[in-house]
Amino acid sequence: MTLSLHGIAFALVFLALGLVEVWVFARAVYPVLSHRHEMAKVTYSQGRSPALINLIVRLQALVVLPVLGYFVGAQFFTPGAH
């Protein structure tokens, strides 16, 4: 696979979507997860750490999505790639 303008453009679009996802997660979901985790620590019933979930979401949004965007853009919009 060669470097294509469509692939880079789609990678940037998917990176922007990933940044929005991280922002929404940090503002809406992470505080709730953190609060529930702290409350569950009192009863010794806590599950996964919210920091681990945060790491997974950031990895998915900032690494996996742009790579997927590059492959989608390069595959569907490069002439002769079908």
C-alpha positions as a Markdown table, in Angstrom:
| # | Residue | x | y | z |
|---|---|---|---|---|
| 1 | Met | 0.0 | 0.0 | 0.0 |
| 2 | Thr | 1.4 | 3.4 | -1.0 |
| 3 | Leu | 1.0 | 6.7 | 0.8 |
| 4 | Ser | -2.2 | 8.4 | -0.6 |
| 5 | Leu | -3.8 | 11.8 | 0.0 |
| 6 | His | -7.2 | 10.2 | 0.6 |
| 7 | Gly | -5.7 | 7.9 | 3.2 |
| 8 | Ile | -4.1 | 10.8 | 5.1 |
| 9 | Ala | -7.3 | 12.9 | 4.8 |
| 10 | Phe | -9.4 | 10.1 | 6.2 |
| 11 | Ala | -6.8 | 9.5 | 9.0 |
| 12 | Leu | -7.1 | 13.1 | 10.0 |
| 13 | Val | -10.9 | 13.0 | 9.9 |
| 14 | Phe | -10.9 | 9.8 | 12.1 |
| 15 | Leu | -8.3 | 11.4 | 14.4 |
| 16 | Ala | -10.7 | 14.4 | 14.8 |
| 17 | Leu | -13.5 | 11.9 | 15.6 |
| 18 | Gly | -11.3 | 10.2 | 18.1 |
| 19 | Leu | -10.5 | 13.5 | 19.8 |
| 20 | Val | -14.2 | 14.2 | 20.1 |
| 21 | Glu | -14.7 | 10.7 | 21.6 |
| 22 | Val | -11.9 | 11.3 | 24.2 |
| 23 | Trp | -13.3 | 14.7 | 25.1 |
| 24 | Val | -16.9 | 13.3 | 25.6 |
| 25 | Phe | -15.5 | 10.3 | 27.6 |
| 26 | Ala | -13.4 | 12.6 | 29.8 |
| 27 | Arg | -16.3 | 15.0 | 30.5 |
| 28 | Ala | -19.3 | 12.7 | 30.7 |
| 29 | Val | -18.3 | 9.1 | 31.4 |
| 30 | Tyr | -15.0 | 9.1 | 33.3 |
| 31 | Pro | -16.3 | 11.2 | 36.3 |
| 32 | Val | -19.2 | 8.7 | 36.7 |
| 33 | Leu | -16.9 | 5.7 | 36.5 |
| 34 | Ser | -14.5 | 7.2 | 38.9 |
| 35 | His | -17.2 | 8.1 | 41.4 |
| 36 | Arg | -18.7 | 4.6 | 41.2 |
| 37 | His | -15.2 | 3.0 | 41.6 |
| 38 | Glu | -14.5 | 5.1 | 44.7 |
| 39 | Met | -17.9 | 4.2 | 46.2 |
| 40 | Ala | -17.4 | 0.5 | 45.5 |
| 41 | Lys | -14.0 | 0.5 | 47.1 |
| 42 | Val | -15.8 | 1.0 | 50.4 |
| 43 | Thr | -17.5 | -2.3 | 50.0 |
| 44 | Tyr | -14.5 | -4.1 | 48.5 |
| 45 | Ser | -16.5 | -4.7 | 45.3 |
| 46 | Gln | -14.7 | -2.5 | 42.8 |
| 47 | Gly | -14.0 | -3.9 | 39.4 |
| 48 | Arg | -11.7 | -2.5 | 36.7 |
| 49 | Ser | -9.9 | 0.7 | 37.5 |
| 50 | Pro | -11.2 | 3.8 | 35.6 |
| 51 | Ala | -7.6 | 4.6 | 34.7 |
| 52 | Leu | -7.4 | 1.4 | 32.7 |
| 53 | Ile | -10.6 | 2.0 | 30.9 |
| 54 | Asn | -9.4 | 5.6 | 30.2 |
| 55 | Leu | -6.2 | 4.2 | 28.7 |
| 56 | Ile | -8.1 | 1.8 | 26.5 |
| 57 | Val | -10.4 | 4.5 | 25.2 |
| 58 | Arg | -7.5 | 6.8 | 24.5 |
| 59 | Leu | -5.6 | 4.1 | 22.7 |
| 60 | Gln | -8.6 | 3.2 | 20.6 |
| 61 | Ala | -9.5 | 6.8 | 19.8 |
| 62 | Leu | -6.0 | 8.2 | 19.1 |
| 63 | Val | -4.3 | 5.2 | 17.5 |
| 64 | Val | -6.7 | 2.6 | 16.2 |
| 65 | Leu | -9.2 | 5.1 | 14.7 |
| 66 | Pro | -6.7 | 7.1 | 12.6 |
| 67 | Val | -5.0 | 3.9 | 11.3 |
| 68 | Leu | -8.5 | 2.5 | 10.4 |
| 69 | Gly | -9.3 | 5.9 | 8.7 |
| 70 | Tyr | -6.1 | 5.7 | 6.7 |
| 71 | Phe | -6.8 | 2.2 | 5.4 |
| 72 | Val | -10.5 | 3.1 | 4.7 |
| 73 | Gly | -9.5 | 6.2 | 2.7 |
| 74 | Ala | -6.7 | 4.5 | 0.9 |
| 75 | Gln | -8.8 | 1.4 | 0.0 |
| 76 | Phe | -12.0 | 3.1 | -1.2 |
| 77 | Phe | -10.7 | 6.2 | -2.9 |
| 78 | Thr | -7.5 | 5.1 | -4.6 |
| 79 | Pro | -8.1 | 4.4 | -8.3 |
| 80 | Gly | -7.8 | 0.7 | -9.2 |
| 81 | Ala | -7.8 | -0.5 | -5.6 |
| 82 | His | -11.2 | -2.2 | -5.9 |
